[in-house]
């Protein structure tokens, strides 16, 4: 995994951060700036994001995931779940830290209701919903990994993977002139893999 920088404000990994002109017109809100303010905070606002790891699958020149050595010589192409290189993914990958906002959500009443926090005693959890910055390079086949965090929201040492989520839907949330304002990533809670957690 790459090294982490605990963000107070956005740590500047993206070269495109705040280089475009603001799209604020009159009383219109710039959703990219509001997202950064919510997740990363600034001098006057506490950041509300938390750290996760995205497992990016390595891809060839055609954009296809690269098979791990544990699958190369097989006819059936079944991954080795004890493989030291891919940890059973079947493909080679790289992991990178990101700050995002996440919430548990139910699916009973459609997409709109998923964004509402449900009252205690009435929660039926179907999805984990992650919100990522507009320039996060997420693709289908990548995984979102929740890491063990301490009481202050910093990763525990040694690192511990709590849950690995497979994105079911990567929604490009568009607004101003059709540009992507942020990503909403829907992951089925029942499909989460909890590799390092005693069940």
C-alpha positions in Angstrom: 0.0 0.0 0.0 1.2 3.5 -0.7 2.0 5.8 2.2 -0.8 7.9 3.6 -1.2 11.6 4.3 -3.8 12.3 6.9 -5.8 15.0 5.1 -7.0 18.1 6.9 -7.5 19.7 3.6 -7.2 18.0 0.3 -3.6 16.7 0.1 -3.1 17.6 -3.6 -2.6 14.2 -5.1 -4.6 15.3 -8.1 -2.9 17.8 -10.4 -6.3 19.1 -11.4 -7.3 20.2 -7.9 -8.7 23.8 -8.0 -6.9 24.6 -11.3 -10.2 25.1 -13.2 -12.1 28.3 -12.9 -14.9 28.2 -10.3 -18.2 27.3 -11.8 -20.1 29.3 -9.2 -22.5 31.7 -11.0 -24.6 34.0 -8.9 -26.0 32.0 -6.0 -25.2 28.7 -7.6 -23.1 26.2 -5.5 -19.9 24.7 -6.8 -20.5 21.0 -5.8 -16.9 20.1 -6.3 -15.8 22.7 -3.7 -18.6 21.7 -1.4 -17.6 18.0 -1.6 -14.0 18.9 -0.8 -15.1 21.1 2.1 -17.3 18.2 3.5 -14.7 15.4 3.1 -11.3 17.3 3.6 -12.4 20.3 5.6 -10.4 23.6 5.7 -9.1 26.0 8.4 -12.6 26.6 9.6 -14.4 23.3 9.0 -13.7 19.8 10.4 -13.2 17.1 7.7 -16.0 14.5 7.7 -14.3 12.0 5.4 -12.6 8.8 6.5 -9.7 6.8 5.0 -10.3 3.8 2.8 -8.0 1.9 0.4 -9.0 1.4 -3.2 -7.6 -1.8 -4.7 -6.9 -0.8 -8.3 -6.6 -3.8 -10.7 -3.6 -3.5 -13.0 -4.6 -3.2 -16.6 -3.0 -3.9 -19.9 -2.9 -1.5 -22.9 -6.5 -2.5 -23.8 -7.8 -1.8 -20.3 -8.2 -5.4 -19.3 -7.1 -6.6 -15.9 -3.8 -8.5 -15.8 -4.0 -12.1 -14.7 -1.9 -13.1 -11.7 0.7 -15.9 -12.1 -1.6 -18.2 -10.1 -4.1 -18.1 -13.1 -1.8 -17.9 -16.1 -1.2 -21.6 -16.6 -4.8 -22.8 -15.8 -7.4 -23.8 -18.3 -10.3 -23.1 -15.8 -8.7 -19.7 -14.7 -9.6 -20.2 -11.0 -7.6 -18.0 -8.6 -5.6 -19.4 -5.8 -7.0 -18.0 -2.6 -3.7 -18.5 -0.8 -1.7 -16.7 -3.5 0.9 -14.4 -2.1 0.7 -12.0 -5.0 -3.0 -11.4 -5.5 -4.6 -12.7 -2.2 -7.1 -14.7 -4.2 -8.2 -11.9 -6.6 -6.8 -13.7 -9.7 -5.5 -10.4 -11.0 -2.6 -8.2 -10.0 -3.5 -5.0 -8.2 -2.1 -1.9 -6.4 -3.7 -0.3 -3.4 -3.9 3.4 -2.7 -5.3 5.5 0.2 -8.3 7.8 -0.4 -10.5 10.0 1.8 -14.2 9.5 1.1 -17.6 9.8 2.8 -19.5 6.6 3.4 -22.8 5.5 4.9 -25.0 2.4 5.3 -28.1 2.4 3.2 -31.2 0.4 2.5 -32.8 -0.3 -0.9 -36.5 -0.6 0.0 -37.5 2.7 -1.4 -35.2 3.3 -4.4 -32.2 5.5 -4.9 -33.6 8.6 -3.3 -34.3 7.0 0.0 -30.8 5.5 0.1 -29.3 8.9 0.9 -31.4 9.3 4.1 -30.1 8.2 7.5 -32.6 5.8 8.9 -33.9 5.9 12.4 -32.7 3.3 15.0 -34.7 0.1 15.0 -35.9 0.5 11.4 -32.6 -0.1 9.6 -32.4 -2.9 7.0 -29.0 -2.6 5.5 -28.5 -3.7 1.9 -25.8 -1.4 0.6 -22.6 0.4 1.7 -22.5 3.7 -0.2 -19.1 5.4 -0.7 -18.8 9.0 -2.1 -15.5 9.8 -3.8 -14.0 12.9 -5.4 -14.7 13.6 -9.0 -11.2 12.7 -10.2 -10.8 9.4 -8.3 -9.8 6.8 -11.0 -12.4 4.1 -10.1 -13.3 1.4 -12.5 -15.4 -1.7 -12.4 -13.3 -4.6 -11.2 -11.6 -2.4 -8.5 -12.4 -3.0 -4.9 -13.0 -0.6 -1.9 -11.2 -1.8 1.2 -12.3 -0.5 4.6 -9.3 -0.5 7.0 -9.4 -0.7 10.8 -9.3 2.8 12.2 -8.6 4.0 15.8 -10.9 6.3 17.8 -9.4 9.3 16.0 -10.0 7.9 12.5 -6.3 7.1 11.9 -5.3 3.6 10.5 -4.2 1.1 13.2 -0.7 -0.3 13.0 -0.2 -2.9 11.8 -2.8 -2.3 9.0 -5.9 -4.5 9.2 -8.4 -4.9 6.4 -11.9 -5.0 7.9 -14.0 -5.4 4.7 -13.5 -5.6 1.0 -16.3 -4.3 -1.2 -17.0 -4.9 -4.9 -18.7 -1.9 -6.5 -22.0 -2.9 -8.0 -22.7 0.6 -9.4 -20.2 3.4 -10.0 -22.5 6.4 -10.5 -21.0 9.5 -12.1 -23.0 12.3 -10.3 -23.1 15.1 -12.9 -24.3 18.7 -12.7 -22.7 21.9 -14.0 -22.6 21.6 -17.8 -22.6 17.8 -17.4 -19.3 17.6 -15.5 -18.7 15.0 -12.9 -19.1 16.5 -9.4 -18.4 13.3 -7.4 -18.8 9.5 -7.6 -21.4 7.5 -5.7 -20.3 3.9 -5.4 -22.9 1.3 -4.4 -21.6 -1.9 -2.8 -23.8 -4.8 -1.6 -23.2 -5.3 2.2 -23.9 -9.0 2.0 -21.1 -9.5 -0.5 -18.4 -7.9 1.6 -15.4 -10.0 2.4 -13.9 -9.6 5.8 -10.5 -11.3 5.4 -8.6 -10.1 8.5 -11.5 -10.0 11.0 -12.4 -12.9 13.3 -16.0 -13.8 12.6 
